[in-house]
Amino acid sequence: MEKIATREAYGKALVKLGAQNPQVVVLDADLSKSTKTNNFQKVYPERFFNMGIAEQNMIGTAAGFAIAGKIPFASTFAVFATGRAFEQIRNSIAYSRLNVKIAATHAGLTVGEDGASHQAILDISLMRSLPDMTVLVPCDGVEAEQAVFAAAAMDGPVYIRLGRSAVPILHAGGDRFAIGKGEELRQGADVSLLACGIMVAEALKAAEELEAEGVSARVLNIASIKPLDVETIVKAARETGAIVTAEEHSIIGGLGSAVAEVLAEHCPVPMERVGIKDVFGESGKPQELLDKYGLTAKDIKAAAYRVIKKK
């Protein structure tokens, strides 16, 4: 299966978007080779701004561009974008509801050997807590490109979470991404597996293994964390009676928390959360870390069996 990192797809998408919309500008905090915004820089140098290792200033500058009528994409590693610049995002962008797109790469454990200091495992929680902030977590390169275009088309602040490692391409080029909508990738009647980002491919793998063992698992790709597709989630809960969420993020405040909130209010059913269990990561190869912290198809499958028993 063909693989591409969502950060790679992001860099290519910016070039396409820049050709279509001259109002798009790109800012980076001295990491353009890693975030792949250097692709845009090569084609549109007059619309690219390297802000240096000054993430807070980058966000403030992006706010200024938005006020001036531009569509700024501000990029750096997720841990810096959401951690170091949180106050500026809150006060300068979210509070003012400015049209700034924060596209952060190297999210989650799969940043790998850079270790816990660079592994953003709280970013979804931070961004979804901000009023009026849209939060998107594409699962593959195709969806990452479509998320970039969808973010540019809407008016308001958006956080796009992107990864370092190559992931399988699960979508055909003709698919159309919609903010606020979940996507059913596989039908099932016994349990629903809801995943985002790199965990979508793992959920599909788990569903295939479950099917071989006589368990029918529905798989939903929840790339739009906020706004959340409440209707689709409630439908899955009612029809399958059991929910498993999977994310490369802490189980506190991310996809699992968002889905739990929906179920508690609309359709309480047994639920299991697959994610990072309230701990920091460590240095290691991406797959080694996913194995150690329980973020694999095997872990999703085990959670599915546990939650089915609770029905």
N, C-alpha and C positions, 0 to 999 in steps of 0.2 A: 504494500500500500504506500502510495506517495506521501511524503511528509514535508512539512514546511513549518517553521516557527511563526507564530502569529506576529512577532515583531518584524519579521521579514516581510510578511504580507502588508503590514502597516506602512513600512517604508515605500513599498511599491504603490500602495493605494494613495499615499500623499501626492506622488507625482501625477497620477491620473486626475486626482481631485484638483490639483493646482492648475492643470491644463484647462479644466472646465470652469473654474471659479477663480478669477484674479484677486478676489478679496481674501483668499486663504493665505495666512502667514504661519510660519513654523518657528518655534523657539525651542532651544535645547540647552541643558545645563552641562555642557562640555562632555557629552556622552553620545554624540551623534553617530559615531561608528557602531556603537552598541545598540542604540535605539533604532538605528537605520534611517534616521531623519537626514543623514548625509546624502541619501538618494535625492531628496527634495533640494538640498543645498546645491548639488551639482547642476541641476536643471534651472532652478530659480534662486540664484544666490542673492538677488536683491530683496527677496521675501523670506530669507532665512536669517535668524539671529541667534548667535551663540552667546548665551548670557554668562558663561563661565560657571564655576562651581558656586552658584548663588541661586539656589532654587526658590527662595522666598522672593528675591528680586525678579526672577523669571515670571512668577505668578502675578506679581504686581504689574509688570510690563504687559503681560497678556491681558490683564484687566483693562489697561489703557488702550491697547489695540482694539479690544471689543467696544469700548466707548466710542472709539473713532470709526466704528463701522466695519472693522475687519473681522475675520473668523480665525482666531488664533488657535493653533494646536501646540500645547506646551508639553514637552516630553523630557522624562528622565527615568531613572529606576523607580519602581513603585514605592519602595521603602522611603525614598527621599521625597518623592512627589506628595505622598499622603502624610508622612511623618514630619519631616523638617518644615514643610510649607503649609501645614494644616491651618494655622491661624490666618494666613493670607488667603487660602482657599475659602475659609469660612466667612471672613469679613469682606474681602475684596471681590469675591466671585459669587459665592452662594447667597450671601445676604443681599447683594445687589442684583442677583439673578442675571449676571452678565453672560454673554454668549461665548464662553471660553470652553475649549475641549482639552481635557487633561488626559493624555494618552501615555500611560505608564507601562514600561516594560520590566522584564526580569522579576515578575511577581511570583510568590509562592516558594516552595522548597526547591523547585527545579532550577533555581539560580545556582544550586549546587555548591561547589567548593568555596564560594565566597563566604559561606557560613551564615550564622544566625543574624549577624549585624546587617546583612544585605537581603535577607529573606523576608519579603513582605507577606505576613500571614494575618495581618489585621486590617489591611487596606479596604476591603469590601465593607467591613464593619464601620470604619471611620467615614467612608464616603456615603454609605446609605443612610447614615444618621443625620446628614445635612439636608435641611429642607430644600426642595426644588432641584436636588442633584440627581441626574439620571446616571445609573450605574450599569455598565455593559461588560460582560465577560465572554467573548467569543470563543468557540471551541476549536476552530480550525482556521486556516488561512483564508478560505473563501468567506467565511462569516466575519473574520476580522476586517477584510476589505469592505464588506457591506456595512458593517457597523461604523466604519469611518465615514462613509457617505451618508448614512442615516444620521449620524451625529452632526455632520455639517449642515444637513438639511433642516434640522430643528433649531429653534431659537431657545437658548438656555444652556446652563452648565452641564457638561457630560464628563464622566470618568470612564475611560476605556482601559480595561485590565488586560495586559499582554504578557506573553511568556518568552523565555529565552530559548528553550529547547524545541526542536522540531516535533510536531505532532501530526497524526494521520489526518488526511483530508477526507472529511465525511460528507461534504456537500458537493453537488454539481454546480457549475458556474451559473446556471439559470435560477438558482434559489434566490428568494428575496427575503432579506432580513427585515423584521418589523419590531421597533421598540415597543415594549410592553406586551409582547406575545411570546408564549412558550411554543415549542415545536415537538410534536410527537414523532419520534424516529422509529419507534417500534411499538406495535400493539401488544397488549397483555391483559390478563384478567385476574391474576393472583396477587400481584404486587406491582407498585409503580416505583421506578428508579428515576429520581430527579437529579440531574447533574449539571455542572457548568464547567467551562474551560477544559483543561486536559482530562478531567474525570468523565467527560461524556463518552470518549472512546472506551474507557474502562467499564463504564456502565453497559455499553453495548456488548462488550466481551462477556461481562457477567451474565447478561440476559441470554446470550447464546449458550453458555454453560448450564444455566438454569433450565433452559428449554430441553437440553439433552437429558436432564434429570426429571423431566415432567412438570416443571414449574413455568408458568406463563408470566413473563415480566414485561410490563410496559416501560418504555424509556422515553423520558422527556428531557429535551435540551432547554435549560432555563438560562439563556444568555442574557436576558434582560432581568437583572436582579431588582432593579427599581426603574420604572414601575414594574411591578410583578403581575404576571398573568393569573389573577386570582381564580377566574372562571375555569381555566384549564386545570389548575391544581386541585380545585374542589371537585371537578368532574372525575379526575383520576382517583381521588380519595374515596369518593362514593362508589365508583365502579370496581375498584380493586380492594378497597378496605385496608390497605397497608402501604406505607410510604417509606422509602429510603432516600436520603439526600447524600450527595457526594460532592466534595469540593476540595481544592488544594488551598485551604484556608482554615483558620481556626473554626471550630464548631460554634464558637461564641460570636454572634453578630453577623455571620455571613449568610449563605444560602440556606443552611439548615435552620437558623434562627428565623429567617424571613418566612420560610415555609411553615415552621411551627406556629408562628403568629397567625397565619392564614387558617391553619387547621383548627387551632384553639377557638377562633372566632366563628368559623363557618361549618366545619365538618371534622370533629375530633375522631381520629383513628390512630391505631398504633403506628409509631414512627421510630426510625433509627437514623442517626446522623453519622456519616463517614466523613472524617476530616481530622484536623490536627487537634489533639485532645488537651488544649489549654497548656501547652508547653512551647518553648522555643525550639527551633531546629538546630542543626549543627553542620559542620563542613562534611561534604561527602559527594559522591557521584549522584546525579539526579535519581537514577533508578534505585540505588541503594537507600536513599532517603525516603522515597515513596514506599519501598518495602518496609522499612523500619517503622515509619509513622502510620502505617496502615492505610495507604492510599492506592490500592490496587483492585483489580477485578475480583480477586480472591476475597478481599475484605468486604466489598460490596455484596458479593454472593453470600457470605456468612451473615451479614446484616439482614439480607432478604429472608433467610431462613429464620433468624431470630424474630423478626417482626411478623412473619406469617404465623408463628406459633402464638403470638399475642392476640390474633384476630378472634 
